[in-house]
Amino acid sequence: MTVIAGKNCRLNLWRRGFTNAGMTIDAPAVSEIAHTIQLAVAPVFLLAGIGGFINVIAGRLNRVVDRSRLIETLHPASSGDEHARHVWELRLLDRRIALASNAIFLCVASALAVCVVVTLLFVSELANLKYATSVSLLFVLAMILLAAGLVLFLIETRVAVHGIRIREDLLERDRRGRFRFLTR
């Protein structure tokens, strides 16, 4: 086997049974691979951020599921206004579960698209292929998926805030709207 050094190295492959297969492969120089690694670092940091965000959403989803299971156990024994509040909260929790689950799905899809971007960066460099348009479009797709996941997370937090409002009858306000324990 002979190796010729240079920017576009050519390796002559020797195969068993043949003195020279006559096949050549263009191999990138180390500096080109180093440049490709530098380009791939930013998407890898993006992957770390997406992973952290997925962890936050999964934690919220876990708490919502736990709350829904608690309300489900209280629901059959309730009646009247309490029953209506349980049904209202279960509906709200069901919506939050759907929003959080969809946000996780979109963020995981975004992370997968980023993984494909990193893979295409290396493959296109090593095989000397022109995937610049594909890489660009996949990165844009990854950003759109991530943005959609963030929007669903924003909606889920707004729904959560709506659900944790304290009922007016429990606040014990006077006629002026002030809390009774603050007035003397």
Contacts in CASP RR format, 6 or more apart in sequence:
PFRMAT RR
TARGET T0000
AUTHOR 0000-0000-0000
METHOD contacts of the structure
MODEL  1
MTVIAGKNCRLNLWRRGFTNAGMTIDAPAVSEIAHTIQLAVAPVFLLAGI
GGFINVIAGRLNRVVDRSRLIETLHPASSGDEHARHVWELRLLDRRIALA
SNAIFLCVASALAVCVVVTLLFVSELANLKYATSVSLLFVLAMILLAAGL
VLFLIETRVAVHGIRIREDLLERDRRGRFRFLTR
1 11 0 8 1.000
1 12 0 8 1.000
1 13 0 8 1.000
1 14 0 8 1.000
2 11 0 8 1.000
2 12 0 8 1.000
3 9 0 8 1.000
3 11 0 8 1.000
4 10 0 8 1.000
6 29 0 8 1.000
7 29 0 8 1.000
7 32 0 8 1.000
8 26 0 8 1.000
8 27 0 8 1.000
8 28 0 8 1.000
8 29 0 8 1.000
9 26 0 8 1.000
9 27 0 8 1.000
9 28 0 8 1.000
9 29 0 8 1.000
10 24 0 8 1.000
10 25 0 8 1.000
10 26 0 8 1.000
10 27 0 8 1.000
11 24 0 8 1.000
11 25 0 8 1.000
11 27 0 8 1.000
12 20 0 8 1.000
12 22 0 8 1.000
12 23 0 8 1.000
12 24 0 8 1.000
13 21 0 8 1.000
13 22 0 8 1.000
13 23 0 8 1.000
13 24 0 8 1.000
13 25 0 8 1.000
14 20 0 8 1.000
14 21 0 8 1.000
15 21 0 8 1.000
26 128 0 8 1.000
27 126 0 8 1.000
28 36 0 8 1.000
28 125 0 8 1.000
28 126 0 8 1.000
28 128 0 8 1.000
32 125 0 8 1.000
33 125 0 8 1.000
33 126 0 8 1.000
36 121 0 8 1.000
36 122 0 8 1.000
36 125 0 8 1.000
39 121 0 8 1.000
40 118 0 8 1.000
40 121 0 8 1.000
40 122 0 8 1.000
43 114 0 8 1.000
43 117 0 8 1.000
43 118 0 8 1.000
43 121 0 8 1.000
43 139 0 8 1.000
44 118 0 8 1.000
46 114 0 8 1.000
46 142 0 8 1.000
47 111 0 8 1.000
47 114 0 8 1.000
47 115 0 8 1.000
50 107 0 8 1.000
50 110 0 8 1.000
50 111 0 8 1.000
50 114 0 8 1.000
50 146 0 8 1.000
51 107 0 8 1.000
51 111 0 8 1.000
53 107 0 8 1.000
53 150 0 8 1.000
53 153 0 8 1.000
54 104 0 8 1.000
54 107 0 8 1.000
54 108 0 8 1.000
54 111 0 8 1.000
57 100 0 8 1.000
57 103 0 8 1.000
57 104 0 8 1.000
57 107 0 8 1.000
57 153 0 8 1.000
57 156 0 8 1.000
58 100 0 8 1.000
58 104 0 8 1.000
60 100 0 8 1.000
60 156 0 8 1.000
60 160 0 8 1.000
61 97 0 8 1.000
61 100 0 8 1.000
61 101 0 8 1.000
61 104 0 8 1.000
64 93 0 8 1.000
64 96 0 8 1.000
64 97 0 8 1.000
64 100 0 8 1.000
64 160 0 8 1.000
65 97 0 8 1.000
67 89 0 8 1.000
67 93 0 8 1.000
68 90 0 8 1.000
68 93 0 8 1.000
68 94 0 8 1.000
68 97 0 8 1.000
71 86 0 8 1.000
71 89 0 8 1.000
71 90 0 8 1.000
71 93 0 8 1.000
72 90 0 8 1.000
74 86 0 8 1.000
75 83 0 8 1.000
75 86 0 8 1.000
75 87 0 8 1.000
75 90 0 8 1.000
78 86 0 8 1.000
85 167 0 8 1.000
89 163 0 8 1.000
92 159 0 8 1.000
92 162 0 8 1.000
92 163 0 8 1.000
95 159 0 8 1.000
96 156 0 8 1.000
96 159 0 8 1.000
96 160 0 8 1.000
99 152 0 8 1.000
99 153 0 8 1.000
99 155 0 8 1.000
99 156 0 8 1.000
99 159 0 8 1.000
100 152 0 8 1.000
100 153 0 8 1.000
100 156 0 8 1.000
102 149 0 8 1.000
102 152 0 8 1.000
103 149 0 8 1.000
103 150 0 8 1.000
103 152 0 8 1.000
103 153 0 8 1.000
103 156 0 8 1.000
106 145 0 8 1.000
106 146 0 8 1.000
106 148 0 8 1.000
106 149 0 8 1.000
106 152 0 8 1.000
107 145 0 8 1.000
107 146 0 8 1.000
107 149 0 8 1.000
109 145 0 8 1.000
110 142 0 8 1.000
110 143 0 8 1.000
110 145 0 8 1.000
110 146 0 8 1.000
110 149 0 8 1.000
111 142 0 8 1.000
113 138 0 8 1.000
113 139 0 8 1.000
113 141 0 8 1.000
113 142 0 8 1.000
113 145 0 8 1.000
114 139 0 8 1.000
114 142 0 8 1.000
116 138 0 8 1.000
117 135 0 8 1.000
117 138 0 8 1.000
117 139 0 8 1.000
117 142 0 8 1.000
120 131 0 8 1.000
120 134 0 8 1.000
120 135 0 8 1.000
120 138 0 8 1.000
121 131 0 8 1.000
121 135 0 8 1.000
123 129 0 8 1.000
123 131 0 8 1.000
124 130 0 8 1.000
124 131 0 8 1.000
124 132 0 8 1.000
124 135 0 8 1.000
171 179 0 8 1.000
172 179 0 8 1.000
172 180 0 8 1.000
172 181 0 8 1.000
173 179 0 8 1.000
173 180 0 8 1.000
174 180 0 8 1.000
174 183 0 8 1.000
END
